[in-house]
Amino acid sequence: MPGPRKNAPRQRVEGDLMAPEVLEANIRRAEARRGQINEEKRVKRTPIPRRTEGLANDAHHVADESARQVDARETIDRDSEMPTQWREPQRLDAPPPRPGYRNRWVSLRTDNTEDAEHLEEMLDEGWRPVKRSRVRRVHELTASSHGKYGQYYVKRGLILMEIPERIMVQRDRFYRDQTRAQNKGVDRNMFKLENRYMPLLKPERQTRVTTRARRGRLEVADDEFDSVET
């Protein structure tokens, strides 16, 4: 039979020296695992509040839900904001704009074909779609949403967009100056082609003359002033 190995006691000594390090590592792993388990239990034990009402919560739900879920959601309170006076029904009824903004219906599709180019032009100009979560829920009765535009106001091929008032003032000033310059250009071209024998424009050039009093007596003027064309 083979005899005992001579290096066995040395191996046991080395194992005894490494045992505290291994034990400390095992303790750290066990504590980390215990902390993870306690955290999972605490999360499961804490009830999640069910928030289905309120303007801020609607914004959170609309942002997280898909378009199909938004279309299927019907939580409109018809009796919360009853109108107090009659008004004529409108085909493109829209909620009032926010303070400092202007609203406008923008063409989204034509003959069931999405007009992406026109929508991109409006976005470049500064218009932004109006989210349904920004206004009162009662206005959802006047808008129907479809597909990827479920969180915006879409109605009859139009999408409701808004723009800051300061940007709109700059836009109006630009087009007003452009129109004035075009009118001046047309007038210059017309007068450039003007001929006295065949006038294109006949400007009004009249001189009115009235008589003065003679010898202390005021003469009676005619019913119509004499006019002399030059």
MIDO-752697 format. One record per atom (N, C-alpha, C): residue in three letters; x, y, z. Coordinates in steps of 0.05 Angstrom, whole numbers, padded with zeros to 5 digits, always signed. Example, Ala and Ser with C-alpha at 12.3 -4.5 7.8 and 13.67 -1.06 7.14 Angstrom:
2
ala+00264-00114+00156/ala+00246-00090+00156/ala+00264-00066+00156/ser+00257-00045+00142/ser+00273-00021+00143/ser+00258+00001+00157/
# end
This chain:
230
met+00017-00024+00000/met+00000+00000+00000/met+00017+00025+00000/pro+00009+00045-00014/pro+00026+00070-00015/pro+00025+00084+00011/gly+00048+00095+00018/gly+00050+00109+00043/gly+00038+00137+00042/pro+00036+00151+00064/pro+00025+00178+00064/pro+00044+00197+00050/arg+00031+00217+00037/arg+00047+00237+00023/arg+00060+00256+00042/lys+00084+00264+00035/lys+00099+00281+00054/lys+00089+00310+00054/asn+00078+00319+00031/asn+00070+00347+00030/asn+00041+00352+00039/ala+00028+00332+00050/ala+00000+00336+00059/ala-00002+00356+00082/pro+00015+00355+00102/pro+00013+00374+00124/pro+00017+00403+00114/arg+00035+00407+00095/arg+00040+00434+00085/arg+00015+00445+00071/gln+00001+00428+00056/gln-00024+00437+00043/gln-00045+00445+00063/arg-00047+00430+00085/arg-00067+00437+00105/arg-00060+00464+00118/val-00035+00468+00122/val-00027+00494+00134/val-00034+00517+00116/glu-00028+00514+00089/glu-00035+00535+00071/glu-00066+00539+00070/gly-00081+00518+00070/gly-00110+00520+00070/gly-00120+00534+00095/asp-00108+00529+00118/asp-00116+00542+00143/asp-00110+00572+00141/leu-00088+00580+00128/leu-00081+00608+00125/leu-00101+00623+00106/met-00111+00610+00085/met-00130+00622+00066/met-00159+00621+00075/ala-00165+00605+00095/ala-00192+00602+00104/ala-00205+00629+00113/pro-00192+00647+00128/pro-00205+00672+00136/pro-00212+00690+00112/glu-00195+00690+00091/glu-00201+00706+00068/glu-00226+00696+00053/val-00227+00669+00050/val-00250+00657+00037/val-00276+00662+00053/leu-00273+00659+00080/leu-00296+00663+00097/leu-00306+00692+00096/glu-00288+00711+00095/glu-00296+00739+00093/glu-00310+00745+00067/ala-00300+00734+00045/ala-00314+00738+00019/ala-00342+00726+00019/asn-00344+00702+00031/asn-00371+00690+00033/asn-00390+00707+00050/ile-00380+00719+00071/ile-00397+00735+00088/ile-00406+00760+00072/arg-00388+00772+00057/arg-00396+00796+00042/arg-00417+00789+00021/arg-00414+00766+00008/arg-00434+00758-00012/arg-00461+00752+00001/ala-00460+00740+00024/ala-00485+00734+00039/ala-00499+00760+00047/glu-00484+00779+00057/glu-00496+00805+00065/glu-00508+00820+00042/ala-00494+00819+00019/ala-00505+00833-00005/ala-00530+00819-00014/arg-00531+00793-00013/arg-00555+00778-00022/arg-00578+00784-00003/arg-00572+00785+00023/arg-00593+00791+00043/arg-00604+00819+00039/gly-00586+00838+00033/gly-00596+00865+00028/gly-00614+00867+00003/gln-00606+00852-00017/gln-00622+00852-00042/gln-00650+00840-00037/ile-00651+00818-00021/ile-00676+00806-00015/ile-00694+00824+00002/asn-00682+00838+00021/asn-00698+00857+00037/asn-00709+00880+00020/glu-00693+00889+00001/glu-00703+00911-00016/glu-00726+00902-00034/glu-00724+00877-00044/glu-00746+00866-00060/glu-00771+00863-00044/lys-00768+00854-00019/lys-00792+00851-00001/lys-00804+00878+00005/arg-00788+00899+00009/arg-00798+00925+00015/arg-00813+00937-00008/val-00803+00933-00033/val-00817+00943-00056/val-00843+00929-00060/lys-00844+00903-00056/lys-00868+00888-00060/lys-00889+00895-00038/arg-00879+00901-00015/arg-00897+00907+00007/arg-00909+00935+00005/thr-00895+00954-00009/thr-00906+00982-00011/thr-00927+00983-00033/pro-00951+00991-00027/pro-00972+00992-00048/pro-00967+01015-00067/ile-00973+01010-00093/ile-00970+01030-00113/ile-00996+01045-00115/pro-00997+01071-00111/pro-01022+01086-00113/pro-01033+01086-00141/arg-01059+01082-00143/arg-01072+01081-00169/arg-01081+01109-00177/arg-01067+01121-00196/arg-01073+01148-00204/arg-01085+01148-00232/thr-01110+01153-00233/thr-01124+01154-00259/thr-01139+01180-00265/glu-01136+01199-00247/glu-01150+01225-00250/glu-01130+01247-00245/gly-01136+01270-00256/gly-01119+01293-00253/gly-01104+01300-00278/leu-01097+01325-00282/leu-01084+01334-00307/leu-01056+01323-00309/ala-01040+01324-00287/ala-01013+01316-00288/ala-01011+01286-00292/asn-01029+01270-00280/asn-01028+01241-00284/asn-01036+01234-00312/asp-01055+01249-00324/asp-01062+01243-00352/asp-01039+01247-00370/ala-01023+01268-00365/ala-00999+01272-00382/ala-00980+01248-00380/his-00977+01237-00356/his-00959+01214-00353/his-00970+01190-00367/his-00996+01185-00364/his-01008+01161-00377/his-01008+01163-00407/val-01015+01187-00417/val-01015+01190-00446/val-00988+01186-00458/ala-00967+01195-00444/ala-00940+01193-00455/ala-00931+01164-00455/asp-00940+01147-00435/asp-00931+01120-00433/asp-00948+01100-00449/glu-00973+01107-00454/glu-00991+01089-00468/glu-00987+01090-00498/ser-00994+01069-00511/ser-00992+01068-00540/ser-01017+01083-00551/ala-01016+01087-00577/ala-01038+01102-00590/ala-01064+01086-00588/arg-01062+01059-00591/arg-01087+01043-00589/arg-01099+01044-00561/gln-01082+01045-00540/gln-01093+01047-00513/gln-01105+01074-00508/val-01093+01095-00519/val-01104+01121-00516/val-01131+01124-00529/asp-01134+01112-00553/asp-01159+01113-00567/asp-01181+01098-00552/ala-01174+01076-00539/ala-01193+01060-00525/ala-01201+01071-00498/arg-01186+01090-00488/arg-01191+01101-00461/arg-01215+01119-00462/glu-01236+01113-00447/glu-01260+01130-00446/glu-01266+01136-00417/thr-01255+01158-00407/thr-01260+01166-00379/thr-01267+01196-00379/ile-01288+01203-00394/ile-01296+01231-00397/ile-01320+01236-00379/asp-01319+01256-00363/asp-01341+01264-00346/asp-01357+01285-00360/arg-01381+01278-00368/arg-01398+01296-00383/arg-01413+01316-00366/asp-01415+01311-00340/asp-01430+01328-00322/asp-01412+01347-00306/ser-01386+01345-00308/ser-01368+01361-00291/ser-01367+01390-00300/glu-01368+01395-00327/glu-01366+01422-00337/glu-01389+01426-00358/met-01413+01429-00348/met-01436+01434-00365/met-01435+01463-00375/pro-01442+01468-00401/pro-01442+01495-00411/pro-01464+01511-00398/thr-01460+01537-00395/thr-01479+01555-00383/thr-01495+01571-00403/gln-01486+01572-00428/gln-01501+01587-00449/gln-01498+01572-00475/trp-01518+01577-00493/trp-01518+01564-00519/trp-01499+01578-00538/arg-01488+01562-00556/arg-01471+01574-00577/arg-01475+01557-00602/glu-01470+01569-00624/glu-01473+01555-00650/glu-01452+01533-00653/pro-01460+01509-00660/pro-01440+01487-00663/pro-01421+01493-00686/gln-01396+01485-00681/gln-01375+01489-00701/gln-01363+01463-00709/arg-01356+01461-00734/arg-01344+01436-00744/arg-01315+01433-00735/leu-01301+01454-00730/leu-01273+01453-00721/leu-01271+01467-00694/asp-01286+01457-00674/asp-01284+01468-00647/asp-01257+01460-00635/ala-01245+01479-00620/ala-01219+01474-00609/ala-01218+01487-00581/pro-01202+01476-00563/pro-01199+01488-00537/pro-01186+01516-00539/pro-01190+01533-00520/pro-01177+01560-00521/pro-01147+01557-00518/pro-01132+01575-00531/pro-01103+01573-00530/pro-01093+01580-00502/arg-01069+01571-00496/arg-01056+01578-00471/arg-01047+01607-00471/pro-01044+01619-00448/pro-01035+01647-00447/pro-01008+01651-00461/gly-01007+01670-00480/gly-00982+01674-00495/gly-00979+01657-00519/tyr-01000+01642-00527/tyr-00998+01624-00550/tyr-01021+01629-00569/arg-01018+01620-00594/arg-01040+01620-00614/arg-01044+01592-00624/asn-01069+01585-00628/asn-01076+01558-00639/asn-01084+01561-00668/arg-01081+01538-00682/arg-01088+01538-00710/arg-01091+01509-00719/trp-01111+01503-00735/trp-01114+01477-00747/trp-01096+01475-00772/val-01080+01455-00773/val-01061+01451-00795/val-01067+01425-00810/ser-01066+01426-00836/ser-01072+01403-00853/ser-01052+01381-00848/leu-01063+01357-00842/leu-01046+01334-00836/leu-01046+01314-00858/arg-01068+01311-00872/arg-01070+01291-00894/arg-01090+01302-00915/thr-01086+01292-00939/thr-01104+01299-00961/thr-01111+01273-00976/asp-01138+01268-00977/asp-01148+01243-00990/asp-01135+01218-00978/asn-01135+01217-00951/asn-01124+01195-00936/asn-01094+01190-00941/thr-01080+01211-00950/thr-01051+01210-00954/thr-01038+01230-00936/glu-01020+01221-00919/glu-01008+01240-00900/glu-00989+01259-00915/asp-00993+01285-00908/asp-00977+01306-00920/asp-00954+01312-00901/ala-00933+01296-00902/ala-00910+01299-00884/ala-00894+01324-00890/glu-00893+01331-00915/glu-00877+01355-00922/glu-00889+01380-00910/his-00915+01383-00912/his-00928+01407-00901/his-00925+01407-00871/leu-00927+01384-00858/leu-00924+01383-00829/leu-00896+01391-00820/glu-00876+01382-00836/glu-00849+01390-00829/glu-00844+01420-00833/glu-00856+01432-00853/glu-00854+01461-00856/glu-00866+01476-00833/met-00889+01467-00823/met-00901+01480-00800/met-00884+01477-00775/leu-00872+01454-00772/leu-00854+01449-00748/leu-00829+01467-00750/asp-00818+01470-00774/asp-00795+01488-00778/asp-00802+01517-00772/glu-00827+01524-00778/glu-00835+01552-00773/glu-00839+01558-00743/gly-00843+01538-00727/gly-00846+01542-00698/gly-00872+01530-00687/trp-00889+01519-00703/trp-00914+01507-00693/trp-00908+01480-00680/arg-00923+01474-00659/arg-00921+01449-00645/arg-00949+01437-00640/pro-00952+01411-00642/pro-00978+01399-00637/pro-00987+01403-00608/val-01013+01406-00604/val-01024+01410-00578/val-01032+01383-00566/lys-01021+01376-00543/lys-01027+01350-00531/lys-01054+01352-00516/arg-01068+01330-00516/arg-01094+01330-00502/arg-01091+01332-00472/ser-01068+01326-00461/ser-01064+01327-00432/ser-01061+01356-00422/arg-01057+01375-00440/arg-01052+01403-00432/arg-01078+01418-00427/val-01100+01408-00436/val-01126+01423-00434/val-01146+01406-00419/arg-01169+01417-00415/arg-01190+01403-00400/arg-01200+01379-00415/arg-01208+01358-00400/arg-01216+01333-00412/arg-01242+01336-00428/val-01258+01356-00422/val-01284+01358-00436/val-01280+01362-00465/his-01258+01373-00474/his-01254+01379-00503/his-01247+01354-00518/glu-01243+01331-00505/glu-01239+01306-00520/glu-01264+01298-00535/leu-01287+01309-00527/leu-01311+01302-00541/leu-01311+01313-00570/thr-01295+01333-00575/thr-01295+01347-00601/thr-01272+01338-00619/ala-01256+01319-00610/ala-01233+01310-00626/ala-01231+01280-00626/ser-01224+01269-00649/ser-01219+01240-00651/ser-01190+01235-00659/ser-01177+01216-00646/ser-01149+01212-00650/ser-01145+01185-00664/his-01125+01183-00680/his-01119+01159-00695/his-01089+01154-00696/gly-01082+01128-00693/gly-01054+01119-00698/gly-01034+01133-00680/lys-01012+01141-00693/lys-00990+01152-00678/lys-00995+01180-00668/tyr-01017+01193-00676/tyr-01024+01219-00666/tyr-01045+01217-00645/gly-01046+01195-00630/gly-01066+01191-00610/gly-01066+01210-00587/gln-01043+01221-00581/gln-01041+01239-00558/gln-01045+01269-00566/tyr-01051+01274-00591/tyr-01055+01301-00600/tyr-01084+01305-00610/tyr-01092+01330-00615/tyr-01119+01336-00625/tyr-01118+01333-00656/val-01132+01313-00666/val-01134+01308-00695/val-01163+01306-00702/lys-01171+01321-00722/lys-01199+01322-00730/lys-01202+01328-00759/arg-01216+01310-00774/arg-01222+01314-00802/arg-01197+01320-00819/gly-01176+01305-00814/gly-01151+01309-00829/gly-01135+01333-00821/leu-01142+01345-00798/leu-01127+01368-00788/leu-01116+01362-00760/ile-01094+01375-00753/ile-01082+01372-00727/ile-01080+01400-00714/leu-01087+01402-00689/leu-01086+01427-00675/leu-01058+01433-00666/met-01047+01456-00674/met-01020+01464-00667/met-01020+01491-00654/glu-00999+01497-00639/glu-00996+01523-00626/glu-00968+01534-00630/ile-00967+01561-00627/ile-00941+01575-00631/ile-00940+01598-00611/pro-00917+01605-00600/pro-00915+01628-00582/pro-00923+01654-00596/glu-00935+01672-00580/glu-00945+01697-00591/glu-00922+01714-00602/arg-00899+01714-00589/arg-00877+01730-00598/arg-00867+01721-00626/ile-00867+01695-00631/ile-00858+01686-00657/ile-00879+01693-00678/met-00905+01692-00671/met-00926+01699-00690/met-00925+01729-00697/val-00917+01746-00678/val-00914+01774-00684/val-00892+01779-00704/gln-00870+01765-00701/gln-00848+01767-00720/gln-00856+01757-00748/arg-00872+01736-00748/arg-00881+01725-00774/arg-00899+01745-00788/asp-00918+01757-00773/asp-00936+01776-00785/asp-00921+01801-00796/arg-00901+01810-00781/arg-00885+01833-00790/arg-00870+01826-00816/phe-00859+01802-00818/phe-00845+01794-00842/phe-00863+01794-00867/tyr-00886+01782-00865/tyr-00904+01781-00888/tyr-00916+01808-00894/arg-00920+01825-00874/arg-00930+01852-00879/arg-00909+01869-00894/asp-00884+01867-00886/asp-00863+01881-00901/asp-00860+01870-00929/gln-00863+01844-00932/gln-00860+01832-00959/gln-00883+01841-00977/thr-00907+01843-00967/thr-00930+01852-00983/thr-00926+01882-00991/arg-00917+01898-00972/arg-00912+01926-00978/arg-00891+01930-01000/ala-00870+01914-00999/ala-00849+01915-01019/ala-00859+01906-01047/gln-00876+01886-01047/gln-00888+01877-01072/gln-00906+01898-01085/asn-00922+01912-01068/asn-00939+01933-01079/asn-00923+01956-01090/lys-00902+01963-01077/lys-00885+01985-01087/lys-00872+01977-01113/gly-00864+01951-01116/gly-00852+01942-01141/gly-00872+01943-01164/val-00897+01936-01158/val-00918+01937-01179/val-00923+01966-01188/asp-00924+01984-01169/asp-00928+02012-01176/asp-00905+02023-01193/arg-00881+02016-01186/arg-00858+02026-01202/arg-00859+02015-01230/asn-00866+01990-01233/asn-00867+01979-01260/asn-00890+01992-01277/met-00912+01997-01264/met-00934+02010-01279/met-00927+02038-01288/phe-00914+02054-01270/phe-00907+02081-01278/phe-00884+02081-01298/lys-00868+02060-01298/lys-00846+02058-01317/lys-00857+02054-01346/leu-00879+02039-01348/leu-00891+02035-01374/leu-00912+02056-01381/glu-00914+02077-01365/glu-00934+02098-01370/glu-00928+02114-01395/asn-00948+02119-01411/asn-00946+02135-01435/asn-00968+02156-01435/arg-00960+02181-01441/arg-00980+02203-01438/arg-01002+02201-01459/tyr-00996+02188-01481/tyr-01016+02185-01502/tyr-01035+02161-01496/met-01025+02141-01483/met-01042+02118-01474/met-01036+02113-01445/pro-01047+02129-01427/pro-01041+02126-01399/pro-01053+02100-01387/leu-01037+02087-01372/leu-01047+02064-01357/leu-01061+02072-01331/leu-01050+02092-01319/leu-01062+02102-01294/leu-01069+02132-01299/lys-01091+02140-01288/lys-01099+02168-01291/lys-01101+02180-01263/pro-01079+02191-01253/pro-01079+02202-01226/pro-01097+02227-01225/glu-01108+02232-01202/glu-01126+02255-01199/glu-01110+02280-01194/arg-01112+02299-01213/arg-01097+02324-01212/arg-01117+02347-01217/gln-01128+02359-01196/gln-01147+02380-01198/gln-01139+02403-01180/thr-01146+02427-01189/thr-01141+02452-01173/thr-01168+02466-01169/arg-01174+02472-01145/arg-01199+02486-01138/arg-01193+02516-01132/val-01209+02534-01145/val-01205+02563-01142/val-01231+02575-01132/thr-01228+02592-01112/thr-01251+02606-01101/thr-01247+02636-01104/thr-01269+02652-01107/thr-01267+02681-01111/thr-01266+02695-01084/arg-01252+02718-01083/arg-01250+02734-01059/arg-01269+02758-01059/ala-01274+02769-01037/ala-01293+02792-01035/ala-01282+02817-01049/arg-01299+02832-01063/arg-01291+02856-01078/arg-01308+02880-01067/arg-01294+02901-01061/arg-01306+02926-01052/arg-01324+02922-01028/gly-01314+02905-01009/gly-01329+02901-00985/gly-01354+02885-00987/arg-01358+02873-01010/arg-01382+02856-01013/arg-01373+02828-01022/leu-01384+02808-01009/leu-01377+02780-01015/leu-01395+02770-01036/glu-01382+02761-01058/glu-01398+02750-01079/glu-01408+02722-01072/val-01431+02715-01083/val-01443+02689-01077/val-01429+02669-01095/ala-01419+02648-01083/ala-01406+02627-01098/ala-01426+02608-01110/asp-01417+02596-01132/asp-01434+02576-01145/asp-01437+02551-01128/asp-01456+02534-01136/asp-01461+02510-01121/asp-01437+02491-01123/glu-01424+02491-01146/glu-01401+02474-01149/glu-01376+02491-01154/phe-01354+02483-01143/phe-01329+02498-01147/phe-01319+02493-01175/asp-01308+02515-01187/asp-01296+02512-01213/asp-01271+02495-01211/ser-01268+02478-01229/ser-01244+02461-01229/ser-01230+02463-01255/val-01205+02466-01254/val-01188+02469-01277/val-01169+02445-01278/glu-01171+02430-01300/glu-01153+02407-01303/glu-01127+02417-01315/thr-01106+02408-01304/thr-01080+02414-01315/thr-01070+02391-01331/
# end
